[in-house]
Amino acid sequence: MKKTPEIEEYWKGYIRSFSEGETVPTSYHVWHFGNNRRLANELAELVKSGIKTATSTLLCEIEHDNEVISRVGDSVVVTEWDGKPVCVIEIIEVEIKSFNEIDQQFAYDYGEGERTLEWWLKDMWIYYEKVCKGIGKSPSEDMLLLCERFRVVYSA
């Protein structure tokens, strides 16, 4: 997502929240969660409220889109679908796991649906099946995911 003047101003507000002597991040990414307006806006609120603290992306989708793989310590301005900033998160964990390695805790931290492993496996399979189809791949139980955990560090 593109850095707009509104997002830049939000980031500056985050930077101003630091006390003298604290280490201030020098760069950031901009994301919205989900693939449609309703979902993106709903998930932004789940993130802001601290309910959603984990996410995943197909590794082959990241490669297909020439995206950068997140690193621990990265800062992200989370937006709604239309680019309105909602909060800043810090990436606190990054792992590559296969779809069939996802556990109950990750499914719970995902913060969506019933927050159960059963829900995650069913609904995320449907989601990733569509993503795979869109990039000419076939879904499989061992497809690789970039699994990330994060925490909200700023919300204005």
C-alpha positions in Angstrom: 0.0 0.0 0.0 1.2 3.5 -0.8 2.3 6.0 1.9 -0.2 8.8 1.7 0.1 12.2 3.5 -2.5 11.0 6.1 -0.4 7.9 6.8 2.8 9.9 7.0 1.2 12.3 9.5 0.0 9.3 11.5 3.5 7.9 11.6 4.9 11.2 12.7 2.4 11.1 15.6 3.8 7.8 16.6 7.4 9.1 16.4 6.4 12.1 18.6 5.1 9.6 21.2 8.6 8.5 22.0 10.5 9.8 25.0 13.9 11.3 24.7 16.5 8.6 24.7 14.2 5.9 23.4 15.1 4.1 20.2 12.9 5.4 17.4 12.1 3.3 14.3 13.4 4.9 11.1 11.2 3.1 8.6 7.8 1.4 8.3 5.5 -0.6 6.0 1.8 0.0 5.4 -0.7 -2.9 5.4 -4.4 -3.6 5.4 -5.5 -7.0 6.4 -8.0 -9.0 4.2 -8.9 -8.8 0.6 -12.1 -6.7 0.6 -13.4 -3.6 2.3 -15.6 -5.3 5.0 -12.9 -7.7 6.0 -10.1 -5.2 6.0 -12.0 -2.8 8.2 -13.1 -5.5 10.6 -9.6 -6.9 10.9 -8.1 -3.5 11.5 -10.4 -3.1 14.5 -9.5 -6.6 15.8 -5.8 -5.7 15.5 -6.3 -2.3 17.2 -8.2 -3.9 20.1 -5.5 -6.5 20.6 -7.7 -9.5 19.7 -5.9 -10.2 16.5 -2.2 -10.6 17.2 -1.1 -13.0 14.5 -1.4 -13.4 10.7 -0.1 -15.5 7.9 0.6 -15.2 4.2 1.4 -17.8 1.6 5.1 -17.7 0.9 4.5 -18.3 -2.8 2.1 -15.3 -2.8 4.8 -13.1 -1.3 7.3 -14.3 -3.9 4.7 -13.9 -6.7 4.0 -10.3 -5.7 7.7 -9.5 -5.1 6.9 -8.4 -1.5 9.4 -8.2 1.3 9.4 -10.8 4.0 8.8 -9.2 7.4 11.5 -9.2 10.1 11.3 -9.1 13.8 11.2 -5.4 14.8 9.6 -4.1 11.7 7.0 -1.4 12.2 3.7 -1.4 10.2 1.0 1.2 10.0 -2.3 -0.8 9.8 -5.0 0.8 7.7 -8.6 0.3 6.8 -9.3 -0.7 3.2 -9.4 3.0 2.1 -6.0 3.7 3.6 -7.2 5.4 6.9 -4.5 4.6 9.5 -5.8 2.7 12.6 -2.7 1.7 14.6 1.0 0.9 14.4 2.2 -2.6 15.1 5.6 -4.1 15.7 6.4 -7.5 14.3 7.6 -9.6 17.3 7.9 -13.1 15.7 8.3 -14.4 12.2 8.3 -18.1 11.3 7.8 -20.1 8.1 5.5 -23.1 8.7 3.6 -25.4 6.5 -0.2 -25.1 6.6 -0.5 -28.4 8.5 1.9 -27.2 11.2 -0.4 -24.5 12.5 -1.4 -25.1 16.1 -4.3 -24.1 18.4 -2.5 -21.2 19.9 -1.7 -19.6 16.5 -5.3 -20.1 15.4 -6.5 -18.4 18.6 -4.1 -15.5 18.3 -5.3 -15.1 14.7 -8.3 -13.5 16.3 -10.8 -14.4 13.6 -13.9 -16.6 13.4 -14.3 -19.0 16.3 -10.5 -18.7 17.2 -10.2 -22.5 17.0 -7.8 -24.6 15.1 -10.8 -26.3 13.4 -12.1 -23.0 12.2 -8.7 -21.8 11.1 -8.0 -25.0 9.1 -11.3 -24.9 7.3 -11.7 -21.2 6.6 -8.0 -20.5 5.8 -7.9 -23.5 3.5 -10.8 -21.9 1.5 -9.0 -18.5 1.5 -5.6 -19.9 0.5 -7.2 -22.1 -2.2 -8.5 -19.0 -3.9 -5.1 -17.2 -3.5 -3.3 -20.2 -5.0 -5.7 -20.3 -7.9 -5.1 -16.6 -8.6 -1.4 -17.1 -8.9 -1.4 -20.4 -10.7 -0.5 -22.7 -7.8 -2.2 -25.7 -6.2 -3.0 -25.7 -2.5 -1.5 -28.5 -0.4 -1.3 -29.4 3.3 2.4 -28.6 3.2 2.2 -25.2 1.5 4.5 -22.8 3.2 3.2 -19.8 5.2 4.9 -16.8 6.6 3.5 -16.7 10.1 3.8 -13.5 12.0 2.9 -12.3 15.5 2.7 -8.6 16.4 1.7 -6.2 19.1 0.1 -2.8 18.9 2.6 -0.1 19.8 0.5 3.0 18.9 -3.1 3.9 18.5 -4.2 7.5 18.2 
